């Protein structure tokens, strides 16, 4: 299995372990994500977003609330103010060999390595919203994510991610 790292920079030749700003309790590491969850990075780095998936554990009421008549099993919600930036951004997907990485979070698909890593490949990814929709992900926009976050945290949904919420409107 290959792993990925997403960046706004198109010319990274080597990834050196570093301490992540919101994980100062951890040693320096290189972060990567598995292919199944890579789509969660098809937006600019600091774009606040909520991603959730259907699960067998959710109540019928929550299925109606969060999916309505949607035929998609995955929904990704971002704030309206990010639409233009998402539309104009190109992300760079670096590919890593799986060797040297350990699983950090199975639900989110995160892997870490304490070693310096050289990418095998780099691919630019543009038309990010088109890429998401091609994966049958329902893309939604809202003025603010706060109410959705509160609703998800109080729900029976078990497969969700709340990303870069520190950049969301309050």
C-alpha positions as CSV (number, residue, x, y, z in Angstrom):
1,X,0.0,0.0,0.0
2,X,1.2,3.5,-0.8
3,X,0.7,6.5,1.5
4,X,0.2,10.1,0.7
5,X,1.2,13.5,2.0
6,X,-0.5,16.7,0.6
7,X,1.1,20.1,0.4
8,X,0.8,23.5,-1.3
9,X,4.5,23.1,-2.2
10,X,5.3,21.4,-5.5
11,X,9.0,20.8,-5.0
12,X,9.6,18.9,-1.7
13,X,12.5,16.5,-2.2
14,X,12.7,15.1,1.3
15,X,10.4,15.1,4.3
16,X,12.1,15.6,7.6
17,X,10.3,14.7,10.8
18,X,9.0,17.7,12.7
19,X,6.8,18.5,15.7
20,X,3.2,19.3,14.6
21,X,1.9,22.5,16.1
22,X,-1.2,20.8,17.6
23,X,0.7,17.7,18.7
24,X,3.5,19.1,20.7
25,X,3.3,16.1,23.0
26,X,4.6,13.8,20.2
27,X,8.1,13.4,18.9
28,X,9.0,14.8,15.5
29,X,7.3,12.8,12.7
30,X,6.4,12.8,9.0
31,X,2.6,12.5,8.6
32,X,0.9,10.5,5.8
33,X,-2.6,9.3,5.0
34,X,-3.9,6.1,3.4
35,X,-5.5,6.2,-0.1
36,X,-9.0,5.6,1.3
37,X,-9.0,8.9,3.3
38,X,-6.8,11.0,1.0
39,X,-9.8,12.9,-0.4
40,X,-10.1,14.7,3.0
41,X,-7.0,16.7,1.8
42,X,-8.5,17.8,-1.5
43,X,-8.9,21.3,-0.1
44,X,-6.5,24.0,1.0
45,X,-4.6,23.1,4.1
46,X,-6.4,25.4,6.6
47,X,-9.8,24.9,5.1
48,X,-12.2,24.0,8.0
49,X,-14.2,21.0,7.0
50,X,-16.4,18.2,8.4
51,X,-16.5,14.8,6.7
52,X,-18.9,12.1,7.7
53,X,-19.9,8.7,6.5
54,X,-22.9,6.4,6.8
55,X,-22.5,3.7,9.4
56,X,-24.5,0.8,10.6
57,X,-24.4,2.2,14.2
58,X,-26.3,5.4,13.4
59,X,-29.9,5.8,14.2
60,X,-32.6,6.1,11.5
61,X,-33.2,9.7,12.8
62,X,-29.6,10.6,12.3
63,X,-29.5,9.1,8.9
64,X,-32.5,11.3,7.9
65,X,-30.9,14.3,9.5
66,X,-27.4,14.0,8.0
67,X,-28.1,12.3,4.7
68,X,-31.7,13.1,3.9
69,X,-32.3,11.7,0.4
70,X,-28.7,11.7,-0.5
71,X,-27.4,8.5,-2.3
72,X,-23.8,9.2,-1.2
73,X,-22.3,7.4,1.7
74,X,-19.8,10.3,2.3
75,X,-20.5,14.0,2.8
76,X,-17.9,16.7,3.0
77,X,-19.0,20.1,4.3
78,X,-17.0,23.4,4.1
79,X,-17.8,27.0,4.8
80,X,-19.0,29.2,1.9
81,X,-16.1,31.6,2.2
82,X,-13.7,28.9,1.1
83,X,-15.4,28.1,-2.2
84,X,-13.3,30.4,-4.3
85,X,-10.0,29.4,-2.7
86,X,-10.9,25.7,-3.1
87,X,-11.8,26.3,-6.7
88,X,-8.5,28.0,-7.4
89,X,-6.1,25.8,-5.5
90,X,-3.8,23.1,-6.7
91,X,-2.6,20.6,-4.1
92,X,0.4,18.4,-4.5
93,X,0.1,14.8,-3.6
94,X,3.4,13.1,-2.6
95,X,3.5,9.3,-2.6
96,X,5.4,7.4,0.0
97,X,6.2,3.7,0.3
98,X,4.4,2.1,3.3
99,X,7.7,0.8,4.8
100,X,8.9,2.8,7.8
101,X,5.4,4.1,8.7
102,X,3.2,3.0,11.6
103,X,-0.5,3.4,11.8
104,X,-1.4,6.4,14.0
105,X,-5.2,6.6,13.6
106,X,-7.2,3.9,11.8
107,X,-10.4,5.8,11.6
108,X,-8.8,8.8,10.0
109,X,-6.2,6.8,8.0
110,X,-3.2,8.6,9.5
111,X,0.3,7.1,9.5
112,X,3.5,8.5,11.0
113,X,7.2,7.9,10.5
114,X,10.1,9.1,12.7
115,X,12.5,8.7,9.8
116,X,13.3,11.1,7.0
117,X,11.2,10.1,4.0
118,X,11.9,10.6,0.2
119,X,8.7,10.7,-1.9
120,X,8.4,8.2,-4.7
121,X,6.3,10.6,-6.8
122,X,4.4,13.9,-6.8
123,X,1.2,14.6,-8.6
124,X,-0.6,17.9,-8.9
125,X,-4.3,17.8,-8.1
126,X,-6.4,20.6,-9.4
127,X,-10.2,21.1,-9.8
128,X,-10.5,19.8,-6.3
129,X,-14.3,20.0,-6.1
130,X,-14.5,18.0,-9.3
131,X,-12.1,15.4,-7.8
132,X,-14.3,15.0,-4.8
133,X,-17.5,14.6,-6.8
134,X,-15.9,12.1,-9.1
135,X,-15.4,10.0,-5.9
136,X,-19.2,10.1,-5.3
137,X,-18.7,12.4,-2.3
138,X,-21.5,14.8,-1.7
139,X,-20.0,18.2,-1.3
140,X,-21.9,20.8,0.7
141,X,-21.3,24.4,1.6
142,X,-22.7,26.3,4.6
143,X,-22.1,29.7,6.1
144,X,-20.8,28.3,9.4
145,X,-19.8,24.8,10.5
146,X,-20.5,25.3,14.2
147,X,-24.1,24.0,14.3
148,X,-23.2,20.9,12.2
149,X,-20.2,20.2,14.5
150,X,-22.5,20.4,17.6
151,X,-25.1,18.2,15.9
152,X,-22.6,15.5,14.9
153,X,-20.9,15.4,18.3
154,X,-24.4,14.8,19.9
155,X,-25.4,12.2,17.3
156,X,-25.0,8.5,16.8
157,X,-22.6,9.0,13.8
158,X,-19.4,7.1,14.5
159,X,-17.4,7.7,11.3
160,X,-16.6,11.4,11.0
161,X,-13.7,13.9,11.0
162,X,-13.7,17.6,12.0
163,X,-10.7,19.1,10.4
164,X,-9.0,22.5,11.0
165,X,-12.0,23.7,13.0
166,X,-9.8,26.4,14.6
167,X,-10.1,28.2,11.3
168,X,-13.9,28.0,11.2
169,X,-16.2,31.0,11.8
170,X,-17.5,31.3,15.3
